[in-house]
């Protein structure tokens, strides 16, 4: 199975490289044919589709190839997260949002690590992945509050307040449970 994946990945990279190399010629040819360039805003869909080549086998594979499947979850999650964030930016022409949207990359990595830990039954991967994802959410909330518009400031502030409340209640519950008689 690993040779099949290697062959598929190699062919996919070869095709992508050829498309990138000939993108100028293809664009000129399409413009002469009368095709408008508005569809170019959907280019991040390529990353989303590529992520399916990793996520699909990671989730639907043979039981005996758990470690190989787990290794495919991480790049699949990274491609999916980056593809969705880039698609949002491209369709809405909001490239300035990357001052806080970059946190989707470590968040996707954390989700991929957690998925790999779940597939391979590796608790350490789950802990590390959930920690990275949670840290990315906190960074997103802080950065979107600082650099986002008014709506992001409201959502970010409410998210930070909710996180603070959850930590405070969790700390109080732990403290109270230690003080109560058994």
C-alpha positions as CSV (number, residue, x, y, z in Angstrom):
1,X,0.0,0.0,0.0
2,X,2.8,2.5,0.7
3,X,4.2,2.1,-2.8
4,X,0.7,3.0,-4.2
5,X,0.6,6.1,-2.0
6,X,4.1,7.1,-3.0
7,X,3.2,6.7,-6.7
8,X,0.0,8.6,-6.3
9,X,1.7,11.4,-4.4
10,X,4.5,11.6,-7.0
11,X,2.0,11.8,-9.9
12,X,0.0,14.4,-8.0
13,X,3.1,16.6,-7.4
14,X,4.1,16.2,-11.0
15,X,0.8,17.4,-12.3
16,X,0.7,20.3,-9.9
17,X,4.2,21.4,-10.9
18,X,3.3,21.2,-14.6
19,X,0.1,23.3,-13.9
20,X,2.1,25.9,-12.0
21,X,4.7,26.0,-14.7
22,X,2.1,26.5,-17.4
23,X,-0.3,28.8,-15.5
24,X,0.6,31.9,-17.5
25,X,0.0,30.2,-20.8
26,X,-3.2,28.6,-19.6
27,X,-4.4,32.0,-18.3
28,X,-3.6,33.7,-21.6
29,X,-5.3,30.9,-23.6
30,X,-8.5,31.1,-21.4
31,X,-8.6,34.9,-21.7
32,X,-8.5,34.6,-25.5
33,X,-11.3,32.1,-25.3
34,X,-13.4,34.7,-23.5
35,X,-13.3,33.1,-20.0
36,X,-13.2,35.7,-17.2
37,X,-10.8,35.5,-14.4
38,X,-13.3,35.6,-11.5
39,X,-13.0,31.8,-11.1
40,X,-9.4,32.2,-10.1
41,X,-10.5,33.2,-6.7
42,X,-11.4,29.6,-6.1
43,X,-7.8,28.4,-6.4
44,X,-7.6,27.3,-2.7
45,X,-10.0,24.6,-3.5
46,X,-7.0,22.7,-4.9
47,X,-5.6,22.5,-1.3
48,X,-9.0,21.3,0.0
49,X,-9.2,18.6,-2.6
50,X,-5.6,17.6,-2.0
51,X,-6.4,17.3,1.7
52,X,-8.9,14.6,0.8
53,X,-6.1,12.4,-0.6
54,X,-4.7,12.3,2.9
55,X,-7.8,12.5,5.1
56,X,-9.7,9.8,3.1
57,X,-7.1,7.0,3.6
58,X,-6.4,8.2,7.1
59,X,-10.0,7.7,8.2
60,X,-10.9,4.8,5.9
61,X,-8.1,2.3,5.8
62,X,-7.1,-1.1,7.0
63,X,-6.7,-1.8,10.6
64,X,-3.2,-3.1,10.3
65,X,-1.9,0.1,8.8
66,X,-2.8,2.3,11.7
67,X,0.6,4.1,11.9
68,X,0.6,4.9,8.2
69,X,-3.0,6.2,8.4
70,X,-2.1,8.2,11.5
71,X,0.8,9.9,9.7
72,X,-1.5,10.9,6.8
73,X,-4.0,12.7,9.2
74,X,-1.5,15.5,10.0
75,X,-0.8,16.8,6.5
76,X,-4.4,16.3,5.6
77,X,-5.6,18.5,8.4
78,X,-3.0,21.1,7.6
79,X,-4.0,21.3,3.9
80,X,-7.7,21.4,4.8
81,X,-7.3,24.2,7.4
82,X,-5.0,26.3,5.2
83,X,-7.2,25.7,2.1
84,X,-10.4,26.8,3.9
85,X,-8.7,29.9,5.4
86,X,-7.2,30.8,2.0
87,X,-10.5,30.2,0.3
88,X,-12.2,32.6,2.7
89,X,-9.6,35.3,2.1
90,X,-9.6,34.8,-1.6
91,X,-13.4,34.9,-2.1
92,X,-13.9,37.9,0.2
93,X,-10.6,39.7,-0.7
94,X,-9.7,40.0,3.0
95,X,-6.0,39.3,2.9
96,X,-5.4,41.6,5.8
97,X,-7.2,39.2,8.1
98,X,-4.1,37.0,8.0
99,X,-2.8,39.1,10.9
100,X,-4.8,36.7,13.0
101,X,-6.0,34.1,10.5
102,X,-2.5,32.5,10.4
103,X,-3.5,30.7,13.7
104,X,-5.5,28.3,11.6
105,X,-2.2,26.6,10.6
106,X,-1.1,25.5,14.1
107,X,-4.8,24.8,15.0
108,X,-5.0,22.4,12.0
109,X,-1.7,20.9,13.0
110,X,-3.1,20.3,16.5
111,X,-6.2,18.7,15.1
112,X,-4.1,16.5,12.8
113,X,-2.0,15.4,15.8
114,X,-5.1,14.6,17.8
115,X,-6.6,12.6,14.9
116,X,-3.3,10.8,14.5
117,X,-3.3,9.9,18.2
118,X,-6.9,8.7,17.9
119,X,-6.1,6.6,14.9
120,X,-2.9,5.1,16.2
121,X,-4.2,4.9,19.8
122,X,-1.4,7.2,21.0
123,X,-2.5,9.2,24.1
124,X,0.6,11.5,23.9
125,X,-0.4,12.7,20.4
126,X,-3.9,13.4,21.6
127,X,-2.6,15.5,24.5
128,X,-0.1,17.4,22.4
129,X,-2.6,17.9,19.6
130,X,-5.3,19.2,21.9
131,X,-2.8,21.5,23.6
132,X,-1.6,23.0,20.3
133,X,-5.2,23.4,19.1
134,X,-6.3,25.1,22.3
135,X,-3.3,27.4,22.3
136,X,-4.1,28.4,18.7
137,X,-7.7,29.2,19.6
138,X,-6.4,31.4,22.4
139,X,-4.0,33.1,20.0
140,X,-6.8,33.6,17.5
141,X,-9.0,35.1,20.1
142,X,-6.3,37.5,21.3
143,X,-5.2,38.5,17.8
144,X,-8.6,38.9,16.4
145,X,-9.6,41.0,19.3
146,X,-6.5,43.2,18.7
147,X,-6.5,43.4,14.9
148,X,-10.0,42.4,13.8
149,X,-13.0,44.7,13.2
150,X,-15.6,45.5,15.8
151,X,-17.4,42.2,15.4
152,X,-14.2,40.3,16.0
153,X,-13.4,42.4,19.1
154,X,-16.8,41.5,20.5
155,X,-16.5,37.7,19.7
156,X,-12.9,37.7,20.8
157,X,-13.7,39.4,24.1
158,X,-16.6,37.1,24.8
159,X,-14.4,34.1,24.0
160,X,-11.7,35.3,26.3
161,X,-14.3,35.9,29.1
162,X,-15.8,32.4,28.5
163,X,-12.3,30.8,28.7
164,X,-11.6,32.8,31.9
165,X,-14.9,31.7,33.4
166,X,-14.3,28.1,32.5
167,X,-10.8,28.1,34.1
168,X,-12.0,29.9,37.2
169,X,-14.9,27.5,37.7
170,X,-12.6,24.6,37.1
171,X,-10.1,25.9,39.6
172,X,-12.8,26.6,42.2
173,X,-14.4,23.1,41.7
174,X,-11.0,21.5,42.1
175,X,-10.2,23.5,45.2
176,X,-13.7,22.8,46.8
177,X,-13.4,19.1,46.0
178,X,-10.1,18.9,48.0
179,X,-11.6,20.7,51.0
180,X,-14.8,18.7,51.3
181,X,-14.8,15.8,53.7
182,X,-14.8,12.4,52.2
